[in-house]
């Protein structure tokens, strides 16, 4: 590597690092949410040390509505505070204007029996009854003065916020409400998208109230972190570590979901035993059952890859928020210097691989992605690694460095494309950088086409430039279709001859079809080119020369198949050519040359008959021929199309020809009539007969 190139790569690495830092600052982690959310599943919260949830369990009959159950939650609050709970939050929007004249559940007996507080009937006179409020109806959330001082509630409905508190709590409790009030915010804050990932750090939040009740002297430490962000454009927030959604009562284990029926039992001793589980903890009251699909949030437990796909209860989200703050185990991103070091390493690695080991670049990119993913999944705290920004650093550095190499190698690339067929290019470039192609045996279809009258043609044109222009035009408009449309592998040009092949290990019907169709289209294009010659070159050649060329120029095509050796040909340290060697090349050359003796443009061997029949083409048998250089004879056929325009391949003419050919092969003295369209063929056979080249129905040809 030159010094200039080295400096350019260093500059590109620095630019890639800057790109990563810009993405990290402005795009932030929005592109990594799907990874970070999935990482939460591997470091999910499994224990609540400071919080408990109380739910409306199945032991409370369905006949008890949520409003009617409020006294049960008030009684549960009393008992849990008495047992040592630090705070209680009712996670529900409650109306202060409750229906006082309906029955309310006062406590729970065994076997799901409810003790009701019912409205009373006072006789106004002998014929009327005056209904008065039930005792619980006067204050559904009536609790002791001590309990109300540890109690908080979600905001009331806006129109009722200024109504007197005694409507819910009774006179005595209302007088004991602290100056800070009972209302706290239960809002869910979001950032960039609606999935709930963030805990609200605002001082008016329910979480802040309960954290203060648990740790009143440690607020500064708990609420100070360089990982804090701004949600909803105004609320301080922090990533929350979530637990898996819970949909059942749990009175044992590390995550307690207590039944209100036990806490509000009429038997106070039983209730206090359950309430003791809330000692030194805060409590979130959920006025719905654990399985009820209300107050549910879309969280990473819903949307992340491999998540359970469940919504998280609002009360459980609050418990996770409290635990995240008190345990200080919120998911973190690495600090700025760690990110910078990571980006520098990735940029340097990418540039090195691009220059020294480009073949490994894709593999290492995958490894880098998996490594960043592993950092997110396996680190217990620092899980918010900049995966997207890191990959952009790696890919940007690689792209910039590759640009330098591509610009330097652009000319070489054009030359390779110009002089190396695409199939061979794809084959050789699929090898590893340290490997070279090893010669191998395989079967191959071979197509060869040669111009008739080429020697005379060169004599007529005389000027080498004209000959080269003519041949280039001819090959561009005829032979290229075999490679471009029919996937033929280019073997070589030798003067006016062009050769293509289709290698295969097992018989490949598609390759046979491509070869047959390619030969037919090549023949049509050759005929078209020869017909347009006078017009095409009328400005370059005399009319007399064009006339002579049109008389003599023609082309034949041969197709054969057999075993070949495919590989490199040439000196080890010199210029090499990739191609094939083998008997099919000799055979196809002899077969193609026979088109000069028969009225056909294409001759094929018997291996192509099934493909020809399957594709609706036509053949005419020419005979069993042992060509020069071959030991075994080959049955050869003229190939064409029965399109109604070519008399050579009309079925009635072919049938008459077959009778004539059989008579010739059997060396009968009297021969049937040969169709006039095959006069050239008749003369060729007659000439061979005169030279005694037919033995046992085999034409033994001693010339090319």
C-alpha positions as CSV (number, residue, x, y, z in Angstrom):
1,X,0.0,0.0,0.0
2,X,1.4,3.4,-1.0
3,X,1.8,6.1,1.6
4,X,-0.9,8.2,-0.1
5,X,-3.4,5.4,0.0
6,X,-2.6,4.7,3.7
7,X,-3.3,8.4,4.6
8,X,-6.5,8.3,2.6
9,X,-7.7,5.2,4.5
10,X,-6.9,6.9,7.8
11,X,-8.9,9.9,6.8
12,X,-11.8,7.6,5.8
13,X,-11.6,5.8,9.2
14,X,-11.8,9.2,11.0
15,X,-14.8,10.2,8.9
16,X,-16.5,6.9,9.7
17,X,-16.0,7.5,13.4
18,X,-17.5,11.0,13.1
19,X,-20.4,9.5,11.2
20,X,-21.0,7.1,14.1
21,X,-20.9,9.9,16.7
22,X,-23.3,12.0,14.7
23,X,-25.7,9.1,14.4
24,X,-25.4,8.4,18.1
25,X,-26.2,12.0,19.0
26,X,-29.0,12.8,16.6
27,X,-30.6,9.4,15.7
28,X,-29.9,8.3,19.3
29,X,-31.0,4.7,19.9
30,X,-34.3,4.8,17.9
31,X,-32.9,2.3,15.3
32,X,-31.8,0.0,18.1
33,X,-35.1,-0.3,20.0
34,X,-35.8,-3.7,18.5
35,X,-32.5,-5.0,19.8
36,X,-32.6,-3.3,23.1
37,X,-36.1,-4.5,23.8
38,X,-35.1,-8.0,23.0
39,X,-32.2,-7.7,25.3
40,X,-34.6,-6.9,28.2
41,X,-35.9,-10.5,27.8
42,X,-32.5,-11.9,28.7
43,X,-32.1,-9.7,31.8
44,X,-35.8,-9.6,32.8
45,X,-36.7,-8.6,36.4
46,X,-37.5,-11.6,38.5
47,X,-38.0,-10.1,42.0
48,X,-39.7,-7.2,43.7
49,X,-37.9,-6.2,46.8
50,X,-39.8,-3.1,47.6
51,X,-43.3,-3.4,46.2
52,X,-46.4,-5.5,46.3
53,X,-49.5,-5.5,44.1
54,X,-53.0,-6.1,45.5
55,X,-55.7,-7.3,43.0
56,X,-59.4,-8.0,43.0
57,X,-59.1,-11.7,43.0
58,X,-61.6,-14.5,42.0
59,X,-62.6,-15.1,45.7
60,X,-64.5,-11.8,45.5
61,X,-67.8,-12.8,43.7
62,X,-68.7,-11.3,40.3
63,X,-71.7,-9.7,42.0
64,X,-69.4,-7.2,43.6
65,X,-68.7,-4.4,41.2
66,X,-65.4,-2.4,41.2
67,X,-67.1,0.5,43.0
68,X,-68.7,-1.8,45.5
69,X,-65.3,-3.3,46.2
70,X,-63.7,0.1,47.2
71,X,-64.4,-0.5,51.0
72,X,-62.4,-3.8,50.7
73,X,-59.4,-1.9,49.3
74,X,-59.8,0.7,52.1
75,X,-59.9,-2.0,54.7
76,X,-56.9,-3.7,53.1
77,X,-55.0,-0.4,53.2
78,X,-55.7,0.0,56.9
79,X,-54.4,-3.4,57.7
80,X,-51.2,-3.2,55.5
81,X,-50.3,0.1,57.0
82,X,-50.9,-1.3,60.4
83,X,-48.6,-4.3,59.4
84,X,-45.8,-1.9,58.4
85,X,-46.4,-1.0,54.7
86,X,-44.6,2.3,53.8
87,X,-47.2,3.5,51.3
88,X,-50.3,2.5,49.3
89,X,-51.2,3.8,45.9
90,X,-54.7,3.2,44.4
91,X,-54.1,2.8,40.6
92,X,-57.6,3.8,39.5
93,X,-59.6,6.9,38.5
94,X,-62.3,7.2,41.2
95,X,-65.3,9.4,41.2
96,X,-66.0,11.5,44.3
97,X,-69.7,11.3,43.6
98,X,-70.4,7.7,44.4
99,X,-73.8,6.2,44.6
100,X,-74.3,6.2,48.4
101,X,-77.6,4.4,48.4
102,X,-76.3,1.1,46.9
103,X,-74.8,-1.8,48.8
104,X,-71.0,-2.0,49.3
105,X,-68.8,-5.0,50.2
106,X,-67.6,-4.4,53.8
107,X,-65.5,-7.5,54.3
108,X,-65.0,-11.1,53.1
109,X,-65.9,-14.2,54.9
110,X,-64.8,-17.7,53.9
111,X,-66.3,-19.5,51.0
112,X,-66.6,-16.2,49.0
113,X,-69.3,-14.8,51.3
114,X,-69.6,-11.1,51.3
115,X,-70.7,-9.0,54.3
116,X,-72.6,-6.1,52.8
117,X,-73.1,-2.6,54.0
118,X,-76.6,-2.0,52.7
119,X,-78.8,1.1,52.6
120,X,-81.4,1.3,55.3
121,X,-85.1,2.0,55.1
122,X,-86.6,4.4,57.7
123,X,-90.3,4.5,57.9
124,X,-91.6,8.0,57.2
125,X,-95.2,7.1,57.9
126,X,-97.3,4.0,57.8
127,X,-97.3,3.8,53.9
128,X,-93.8,5.1,52.9
129,X,-90.2,4.0,53.5
130,X,-87.3,6.6,53.3
131,X,-84.1,5.0,51.9
132,X,-80.9,6.3,53.6
133,X,-77.3,5.8,52.6
134,X,-75.5,2.6,53.5
135,X,-72.7,3.2,56.1
136,X,-70.0,2.4,53.5
137,X,-71.8,4.5,50.9
138,X,-71.2,7.7,52.9
139,X,-67.4,7.1,52.5
140,X,-66.4,4.1,50.3
141,X,-62.7,4.7,51.0
142,X,-63.0,5.4,54.7
143,X,-59.8,4.4,56.5
144,X,-57.9,5.3,59.6
145,X,-56.0,8.6,60.0
146,X,-52.7,6.7,60.0
147,X,-53.6,4.9,56.8
148,X,-54.7,8.0,55.0
149,X,-51.3,9.6,55.6
150,X,-49.6,6.7,53.7
151,X,-52.2,6.7,51.0
152,X,-52.2,8.2,47.5
153,X,-54.5,7.9,44.5
154,X,-54.5,8.5,40.8
155,X,-56.0,11.8,39.7
156,X,-59.8,12.2,40.0
157,X,-61.9,13.2,37.1
158,X,-61.2,16.8,36.1
159,X,-64.7,18.0,37.0
160,X,-64.5,16.5,40.5
161,X,-61.0,17.4,41.6
162,X,-62.2,20.3,43.8
163,X,-65.1,18.4,45.4
164,X,-64.6,17.8,49.2
165,X,-62.5,14.7,50.1
166,X,-64.9,13.6,52.8
167,X,-67.3,12.3,50.0
168,X,-64.8,9.5,49.6
169,X,-62.9,9.2,52.8
170,X,-65.2,10.4,55.5
171,X,-64.8,13.4,57.9
172,X,-62.2,11.9,60.2
173,X,-59.9,10.7,57.4
174,X,-60.3,13.8,55.3
175,X,-59.1,15.9,58.2
176,X,-55.9,13.8,58.3
177,X,-55.0,14.1,54.6
178,X,-51.4,15.6,54.4
179,X,-50.8,19.0,52.9
180,X,-49.3,17.5,49.8
181,X,-52.7,15.9,49.1
182,X,-53.5,12.4,47.9
183,X,-53.5,12.9,44.1
184,X,-50.3,11.8,42.2
185,X,-49.8,11.3,38.5
186,X,-50.2,7.9,36.9
187,X,-49.2,9.0,33.4
188,X,-47.1,6.7,31.2
189,X,-44.3,8.6,29.4
190,X,-43.0,7.7,26.0
191,X,-40.2,8.8,23.7
192,X,-40.0,8.5,19.9
193,X,-42.8,5.9,19.8
194,X,-45.8,4.7,21.8
195,X,-44.2,1.6,23.4
196,X,-43.9,2.0,27.2
197,X,-40.1,1.7,28.0
198,X,-39.6,4.7,30.2
199,X,-40.3,5.5,33.9
200,X,-41.5,8.9,34.9
201,X,-39.1,10.7,37.2
202,X,-41.3,13.7,37.7
203,X,-42.0,14.8,41.3
204,X,-45.7,14.6,40.9
205,X,-45.7,11.0,39.9
206,X,-47.0,8.1,41.9
207,X,-43.6,6.4,41.6
208,X,-41.8,9.4,43.1
209,X,-44.3,9.5,46.0
210,X,-43.7,5.9,46.8
211,X,-39.9,6.0,46.4
212,X,-39.9,8.9,48.8
213,X,-41.9,6.9,51.3
214,X,-39.4,4.1,51.1
215,X,-36.2,6.1,51.0
216,X,-36.8,9.7,52.1
217,X,-33.2,10.4,52.7
218,X,-31.7,9.1,49.5
219,X,-33.5,11.1,46.8
220,X,-30.5,12.9,45.3
221,X,-28.6,9.6,44.6
222,X,-31.7,7.8,43.3
223,X,-32.7,10.6,40.9
224,X,-29.3,11.5,39.6
225,X,-28.1,9.6,36.5
226,X,-26.3,10.6,33.3
227,X,-28.7,8.1,31.6
228,X,-31.8,10.2,32.2
229,X,-33.7,11.6,29.1
230,X,-36.6,13.8,28.4
231,X,-39.9,12.1,27.5
232,X,-43.0,13.7,26.0
233,X,-40.7,16.7,25.4
234,X,-40.9,17.8,29.1
235,X,-40.8,15.0,31.6
236,X,-37.5,13.5,32.9
237,X,-37.4,9.8,32.3
238,X,-35.2,6.7,32.5
239,X,-35.3,3.3,30.9
240,X,-37.3,0.8,33.1
241,X,-36.3,-2.8,33.7
242,X,-39.4,-4.9,33.2
243,X,-40.7,-8.2,34.5
244,X,-42.7,-10.7,32.6
245,X,-46.5,-10.0,32.8
246,X,-48.2,-11.8,35.7
247,X,-51.8,-12.9,35.4
248,X,-52.4,-14.7,38.6
249,X,-52.4,-14.2,42.4
250,X,-49.0,-15.0,44.0
251,X,-48.8,-15.0,47.8
252,X,-45.4,-16.7,47.7
253,X,-42.2,-16.2,45.7
254,X,-40.3,-13.2,44.7
255,X,-43.1,-11.2,43.1
256,X,-46.1,-10.8,45.3
257,X,-49.6,-10.3,43.9
258,X,-51.9,-10.4,46.9
259,X,-55.7,-11.1,46.9
260,X,-57.8,-8.3,48.4
261,X,-60.2,-11.0,49.6
262,X,-57.6,-12.1,52.2
263,X,-56.5,-8.6,53.2
264,X,-60.2,-7.6,53.7
265,X,-61.2,-10.7,55.4
266,X,-63.7,-10.3,58.2
267,X,-61.3,-12.4,60.3
268,X,-58.8,-9.8,61.2
269,X,-56.1,-12.3,62.3
270,X,-56.2,-14.0,58.9
271,X,-56.0,-10.6,57.2
272,X,-53.0,-9.4,59.2
273,X,-51.1,-12.5,58.4
274,X,-51.4,-11.7,54.7
275,X,-50.8,-8.0,55.3
276,X,-47.5,-8.8,57.0
277,X,-46.2,-9.6,53.5
278,X,-46.3,-5.9,52.7
279,X,-44.1,-4.8,55.6
280,X,-41.5,-2.2,54.7
281,X,-42.8,-2.2,51.1
282,X,-45.1,0.0,49.1
283,X,-48.4,-1.3,47.7
284,X,-50.1,-0.8,44.4
285,X,-53.9,-1.4,44.5
286,X,-55.4,-2.8,41.3
287,X,-59.2,-2.7,41.3
288,X,-59.4,-5.3,38.5
289,X,-58.6,-9.0,38.4
290,X,-55.1,-10.2,37.2
291,X,-56.6,-11.6,34.0
292,X,-58.8,-8.6,33.1
293,X,-57.7,-6.8,29.9
294,X,-58.0,-3.2,31.2
295,X,-55.3,-0.8,32.1
296,X,-52.8,-2.7,30.0
297,X,-49.7,-1.2,28.4
298,X,-47.8,-2.1,25.2
299,X,-44.2,-2.7,26.4
300,X,-41.2,-4.6,25.1
301,X,-42.9,-7.6,26.6
302,X,-45.4,-7.2,23.9
303,X,-43.3,-6.1,20.9
304,X,-39.8,-7.5,21.3
305,X,-38.5,-10.5,19.3
306,X,-39.2,-13.7,21.2
307,X,-41.3,-11.8,23.7
308,X,-44.4,-13.5,25.2
309,X,-46.5,-11.0,23.2
310,X,-48.5,-10.0,26.3
311,X,-49.7,-6.6,27.5
312,X,-48.3,-5.5,30.9
313,X,-50.7,-4.5,33.6
314,X,-50.4,-0.9,34.6
315,X,-49.9,-1.8,38.3
316,X,-47.1,-4.1,37.4
317,X,-45.4,-1.4,35.3
318,X,-45.5,0.9,38.3
319,X,-43.9,-1.8,40.5
320,X,-41.1,-2.3,37.9
321,X,-40.6,1.5,37.9
322,X,-40.2,1.6,41.7
323,X,-37.8,-1.4,41.7
324,X,-35.8,0.2,38.9
325,X,-35.2,3.4,40.8
326,X,-34.5,1.8,44.2
327,X,-32.3,-1.0,42.8
328,X,-30.6,1.4,40.3
329,X,-30.6,-1.4,37.8
330,X,-32.0,0.6,34.8
331,X,-30.6,-0.5,31.4
332,X,-27.7,1.7,30.6
333,X,-25.7,2.8,27.5
334,X,-21.9,2.9,27.7
335,X,-20.4,6.3,28.3
336,X,-19.1,8.6,25.6
337,X,-15.5,7.5,25.8
338,X,-16.4,3.8,25.6
339,X,-18.5,4.5,22.5
340,X,-15.7,6.5,20.9
341,X,-13.2,3.7,21.6
342,X,-15.6,1.2,20.1
343,X,-16.1,3.3,16.9
344,X,-12.4,3.7,16.5
345,X,-11.8,0.0,16.8
346,X,-14.6,-0.8,14.3
347,X,-13.4,1.7,11.8
348,X,-9.8,0.5,12.0
349,X,-10.9,-3.1,11.7
350,X,-13.0,-2.4,8.7
351,X,-10.3,-0.5,6.8
352,X,-7.7,-3.2,7.6
353,X,-10.0,-6.0,6.3
354,X,-11.0,-4.0,3.2
355,X,-7.3,-3.5,2.3
356,X,-5.8,-6.8,3.5
357,X,-8.6,-9.4,3.7
358,X,-11.5,-8.2,1.6
359,X,-12.9,-11.8,1.3
360,X,-13.5,-11.8,5.1
361,X,-15.3,-8.5,5.2
362,X,-18.8,-9.9,5.0
363,X,-18.1,-12.6,7.5
364,X,-16.5,-10.2,10.0
365,X,-19.4,-7.7,9.5
366,X,-21.8,-10.5,10.7
367,X,-19.4,-11.3,13.6
368,X,-19.3,-7.6,14.6
369,X,-23.1,-7.4,14.6
370,X,-23.4,-10.6,16.7
371,X,-20.8,-9.3,19.1
372,X,-22.7,-6.0,19.6
373,X,-25.9,-8.0,20.0
374,X,-24.2,-10.2,22.6
375,X,-23.1,-7.1,24.5
376,X,-26.7,-6.0,24.7
377,X,-28.0,-9.4,25.6
378,X,-25.5,-10.6,28.1
379,X,-24.4,-7.6,30.0
380,X,-26.6,-7.3,33.2
381,X,-26.6,-3.5,33.2
382,X,-24.9,-1.9,30.2
383,X,-27.4,-3.2,27.6
384,X,-28.0,-0.2,25.4
385,X,-25.0,-0.5,23.1
386,X,-25.0,1.6,19.9
387,X,-25.5,-1.4,17.5
388,X,-26.9,0.6,14.5
389,X,-24.3,3.4,14.9
390,X,-21.5,0.8,15.3
391,X,-22.5,-1.1,12.2
392,X,-22.7,2.2,10.3
393,X,-19.2,3.0,11.4
394,X,-18.0,-0.4,10.2
395,X,-19.8,-0.3,6.9
396,X,-19.0,3.4,6.2
397,X,-15.3,2.8,6.7
398,X,-15.5,-0.3,4.5
399,X,-17.4,1.5,1.8
400,X,-15.0,4.5,1.7
401,X,-12.0,2.3,1.7
402,X,-13.5,0.1,-1.0
403,X,-14.2,3.2,-3.1
404,X,-10.5,3.9,-3.2
405,X,-9.7,0.3,-4.3
406,X,-12.5,0.3,-6.8
407,X,-11.3,3.6,-8.4
408,X,-7.8,2.2,-8.6
409,X,-9.0,-1.1,-10.0
410,X,-11.7,0.3,-12.3
411,X,-9.7,-0.1,-15.5
412,X,-8.7,-3.6,-14.5
413,X,-12.4,-4.4,-13.9
414,X,-13.4,-3.2,-17.3
415,X,-10.7,-5.2,-18.9
416,X,-11.8,-8.4,-17.0
417,X,-15.4,-7.9,-18.1
418,X,-14.3,-7.3,-21.7
419,X,-12.0,-10.3,-22.0
420,X,-13.5,-12.8,-19.5
421,X,-16.9,-14.4,-20.1
422,X,-19.4,-13.9,-17.3
423,X,-19.8,-17.6,-16.5
424,X,-16.1,-18.1,-16.1
425,X,-15.8,-14.8,-14.2
426,X,-18.5,-15.9,-11.7
427,X,-16.9,-19.4,-11.3
428,X,-13.4,-18.1,-10.6
429,X,-14.5,-15.2,-8.4
430,X,-16.5,-17.6,-6.3
431,X,-13.3,-19.2,-5.1
432,X,-11.5,-18.2,-2.0
433,X,-8.6,-15.7,-2.5
434,X,-6.1,-18.4,-1.7
435,X,-7.6,-21.1,-3.9
436,X,-7.2,-21.7,-7.6
437,X,-9.5,-23.7,-9.9
438,X,-8.5,-27.3,-10.2
439,X,-9.0,-29.0,-13.6
440,X,-11.9,-31.3,-13.5
441,X,-13.6,-33.8,-15.7
442,X,-17.3,-33.2,-16.6
443,X,-19.7,-33.6,-19.4
444,X,-20.3,-30.7,-21.7
445,X,-22.5,-29.7,-24.7
446,X,-20.4,-28.0,-27.4
447,X,-21.6,-25.7,-30.1
448,X,-19.4,-24.6,-32.9
449,X,-20.2,-22.3,-35.8
450,X,-17.9,-21.5,-38.8
451,X,-18.2,-19.3,-41.8
452,X,-18.2,-20.9,-45.2
453,X,-16.1,-19.0,-47.8
454,X,-14.0,-17.2,-45.1
455,X,-10.7,-17.6,-47.0
456,X,-12.3,-16.2,-50.2
457,X,-13.9,-13.4,-48.2
458,X,-10.5,-12.2,-46.8
459,X,-9.1,-12.2,-50.3
460,X,-12.0,-10.1,-51.6
461,X,-11.8,-7.5,-48.7
462,X,-8.0,-7.4,-48.7
463,X,-7.9,-4.6,-46.0
464,X,-7.4,-6.1,-42.5
465,X,-9.5,-3.3,-41.0
466,X,-12.5,-4.2,-43.2
467,X,-12.1,-7.9,-42.3
468,X,-12.0,-7.1,-38.6
469,X,-15.0,-4.7,-38.8
470,X,-17.0,-7.3,-40.7
471,X,-16.2,-10.1,-38.2
472,X,-16.9,-7.9,-35.2
473,X,-20.3,-6.9,-36.6
474,X,-21.0,-10.5,-37.5
475,X,-20.1,-11.8,-34.0
476,X,-21.9,-9.0,-32.2
477,X,-25.2,-9.5,-34.0
478,X,-25.2,-13.3,-34.2
479,X,-23.0,-15.3,-31.8
480,X,-23.4,-13.1,-28.7
481,X,-27.0,-14.3,-28.3
482,X,-25.8,-17.8,-27.3
483,X,-23.9,-16.4,-24.3
484,X,-26.3,-13.6,-23.3
485,X,-29.7,-15.3,-23.8
486,X,-28.9,-19.0,-23.6
487,X,-26.2,-19.0,-20.9
488,X,-23.5,-20.5,-23.2
489,X,-19.9,-20.5,-21.9
490,X,-17.6,-18.8,-24.4
491,X,-14.7,-21.1,-25.4
492,X,-12.9,-19.2,-28.2
493,X,-12.8,-17.3,-31.4
494,X,-10.5,-18.7,-34.0
495,X,-10.7,-16.5,-37.1
496,X,-14.3,-16.9,-38.3
497,X,-15.0,-19.8,-35.9
498,X,-16.8,-19.4,-32.6
499,X,-17.3,-22.0,-30.0
500,X,-19.6,-22.2,-26.9
501,X,-20.2,-24.9,-24.3
502,X,-22.5,-25.9,-21.5
503,X,-20.8,-27.9,-18.8
504,X,-22.8,-30.3,-16.5
505,X,-22.1,-33.1,-14.0
506,X,-25.5,-34.9,-14.5
507,X,-27.7,-34.6,-17.5
508,X,-29.2,-31.1,-17.4
509,X,-32.3,-30.8,-19.6
510,X,-32.2,-27.0,-19.4
511,X,-28.7,-26.9,-20.8
512,X,-29.7,-29.2,-23.7
513,X,-32.7,-27.0,-24.4
514,X,-30.6,-23.8,-24.2
515,X,-28.1,-25.3,-26.7
516,X,-30.8,-26.4,-29.2
517,X,-32.7,-23.1,-29.0
518,X,-29.4,-21.1,-29.1
519,X,-28.3,-22.9,-32.3
520,X,-31.7,-22.2,-34.0
521,X,-31.6,-18.6,-33.0
522,X,-28.0,-18.2,-34.0
523,X,-28.9,-19.7,-37.5
524,X,-31.7,-17.2,-37.9
525,X,-29.5,-14.3,-36.9
526,X,-26.8,-15.5,-39.4
527,X,-29.3,-15.6,-42.2
528,X,-30.5,-12.1,-41.3
529,X,-27.0,-10.7,-41.2
530,X,-26.0,-12.2,-44.5
531,X,-29.2,-10.8,-46.1
532,X,-28.5,-7.3,-44.9
533,X,-24.8,-7.3,-45.9
534,X,-25.2,-5.3,-49.2
535,X,-27.2,-2.6,-47.5
536,X,-24.9,-2.5,-44.4
537,X,-21.6,-2.1,-46.4
538,X,-22.8,-0.3,-49.5
539,X,-20.8,2.8,-48.4
540,X,-17.6,0.8,-47.8
541,X,-17.4,-1.7,-50.6
542,X,-18.0,-1.8,-54.3
543,X,-21.1,-3.4,-55.6
544,X,-19.1,-6.1,-57.4
545,X,-17.3,-7.1,-54.2
546,X,-20.6,-7.1,-52.2
547,X,-22.2,-9.3,-54.9
548,X,-19.3,-11.8,-54.7
549,X,-19.5,-11.9,-50.9
550,X,-23.2,-12.5,-50.9
551,X,-22.7,-15.5,-53.2
552,X,-20.1,-17.2,-51.1
553,X,-20.8,-16.3,-47.5
554,X,-22.7,-18.8,-45.4
555,X,-22.4,-20.5,-42.0
556,X,-22.8,-23.9,-40.4
557,X,-23.5,-25.0,-36.9
558,X,-22.7,-28.2,-35.1
559,X,-23.7,-29.6,-31.7
560,X,-22.2,-32.5,-29.8
561,X,-21.9,-33.7,-26.3
562,X,-19.4,-35.8,-24.3
563,X,-16.8,-35.9,-21.6
564,X,-14.2,-33.0,-21.4
565,X,-11.6,-31.6,-19.1
566,X,-12.4,-28.1,-17.9
567,X,-9.7,-25.8,-16.5
568,X,-6.7,-23.6,-17.1
569,X,-4.5,-24.0,-20.2
570,X,-1.2,-22.3,-20.4
571,X,2.2,-21.9,-18.6
572,X,2.0,-21.8,-14.8
573,X,3.6,-18.3,-14.5
574,X,2.4,-17.0,-17.9
575,X,-0.9,-16.0,-19.6
576,X,-3.5,-18.7,-19.2
577,X,-6.8,-19.4,-20.8
578,X,-9.8,-21.1,-19.2
579,X,-11.6,-23.6,-21.3
580,X,-12.3,-27.2,-22.2
581,X,-10.4,-30.0,-24.0
582,X,-11.7,-33.3,-25.2
583,X,-13.2,-35.5,-27.9
584,X,-16.5,-33.4,-28.2
585,X,-14.5,-30.5,-29.6
586,X,-13.0,-32.6,-32.3
587,X,-16.4,-34.2,-33.0
588,X,-18.3,-30.9,-33.2
589,X,-15.7,-29.5,-35.6
590,X,-16.2,-32.5,-38.0
591,X,-20.0,-32.3,-37.5
592,X,-20.2,-28.6,-38.3
593,X,-18.0,-29.1,-41.5
594,X,-20.6,-31.5,-42.8
595,X,-23.1,-28.7,-43.2
596,X,-21.2,-27.9,-46.4
597,X,-22.4,-31.2,-47.9
598,X,-26.1,-31.1,-46.8
599,X,-28.9,-28.6,-47.3
600,X,-29.0,-27.7,-43.6
601,X,-27.5,-25.1,-41.3
602,X,-27.4,-27.2,-38.1
603,X,-26.3,-30.8,-37.6
604,X,-26.6,-32.5,-34.2
605,X,-25.8,-35.9,-32.6
606,X,-28.4,-38.3,-31.4
607,X,-28.1,-37.2,-27.7
608,X,-30.2,-34.1,-28.6
609,X,-33.3,-36.0,-30.0
610,X,-35.3,-36.1,-26.7
611,X,-34.8,-32.4,-26.2
612,X,-35.7,-31.6,-29.8
613,X,-38.9,-33.7,-29.6
614,X,-39.9,-32.1,-26.2
615,X,-39.6,-28.6,-27.6
616,X,-41.4,-29.3,-30.9
617,X,-38.5,-28.9,-33.3
618,X,-37.8,-31.2,-36.3
619,X,-34.9,-33.4,-37.3
620,X,-33.9,-35.1,-40.5
621,X,-31.7,-38.2,-40.3
622,X,-28.5,-37.8,-42.3
623,X,-26.9,-41.2,-41.5
624,X,-24.4,-43.0,-39.4
625,X,-21.0,-41.4,-39.9
626,X,-17.5,-42.1,-38.8
627,X,-15.8,-38.8,-39.1
628,X,-12.0,-38.3,-39.4
629,X,-10.2,-38.9,-36.1
630,X,-13.1,-40.9,-34.5
631,X,-13.3,-44.7,-34.0
632,X,-17.0,-44.9,-33.2
633,X,-19.6,-43.7,-35.7
634,X,-22.2,-41.1,-34.8
635,X,-25.8,-40.9,-36.0
636,X,-26.2,-37.3,-37.2
637,X,-29.3,-35.3,-37.8
638,X,-30.2,-32.0,-39.5
639,X,-32.0,-29.7,-37.1
640,X,-34.7,-27.2,-38.0
641,X,-38.2,-25.8,-37.4
642,X,-41.5,-26.9,-39.1
643,X,-42.9,-23.3,-39.4
644,X,-44.4,-23.9,-42.8
645,X,-41.8,-21.7,-44.5
646,X,-38.8,-24.0,-44.7
647,X,-39.3,-26.8,-47.2
648,X,-36.3,-28.6,-45.9
649,X,-38.2,-29.6,-42.7
650,X,-41.7,-30.2,-44.0
651,X,-42.8,-33.7,-42.8
652,X,-43.8,-34.9,-46.2
653,X,-40.3,-34.1,-47.6
654,X,-38.6,-35.7,-44.6
655,X,-40.6,-38.9,-45.0
656,X,-39.6,-39.2,-48.7
657,X,-35.9,-38.4,-47.8
658,X,-35.9,-41.1,-45.2
659,X,-37.0,-43.7,-47.7
660,X,-34.3,-42.5,-50.1
661,X,-31.6,-42.6,-47.4
662,X,-32.5,-46.1,-46.4
663,X,-32.2,-47.3,-50.0
664,X,-28.8,-45.7,-50.3
665,X,-27.6,-47.2,-47.0
666,X,-28.8,-50.7,-48.2
667,X,-27.0,-50.1,-51.5
668,X,-30.0,-50.9,-53.6
669,X,-29.5,-50.7,-57.4
670,X,-32.7,-48.8,-57.9
671,X,-33.2,-45.8,-55.7
672,X,-36.4,-44.0,-55.0
673,X,-36.8,-40.4,-56.0
674,X,-35.0,-37.9,-53.8
675,X,-36.9,-34.6,-53.2
676,X,-35.5,-31.7,-55.2
677,X,-34.9,-29.7,-52.0
678,X,-32.3,-32.3,-51.0
679,X,-30.4,-32.3,-54.3
680,X,-27.2,-31.1,-52.6
681,X,-27.5,-34.0,-50.1
682,X,-28.1,-36.5,-53.0
683,X,-24.9,-35.3,-54.7
684,X,-22.9,-35.6,-51.5
685,X,-24.0,-39.2,-50.9
686,X,-23.4,-40.1,-54.5
687,X,-19.9,-38.7,-54.4
688,X,-19.2,-40.7,-51.2
689,X,-20.6,-43.8,-52.8
690,X,-18.4,-43.4,-55.8
691,X,-15.4,-43.4,-53.4
692,X,-16.6,-46.5,-51.6
693,X,-17.0,-44.7,-48.2
694,X,-20.2,-46.7,-47.2
695,X,-19.5,-49.9,-45.3
696,X,-22.3,-51.7,-43.5
697,X,-24.5,-48.6,-43.5
698,X,-21.7,-46.5,-42.0
699,X,-20.2,-43.6,-43.9
700,X,-16.5,-43.6,-43.2
701,X,-15.4,-40.1,-44.0
702,X,-11.7,-39.6,-44.3
703,X,-11.8,-35.8,-44.7
704,X,-12.9,-32.9,-42.6
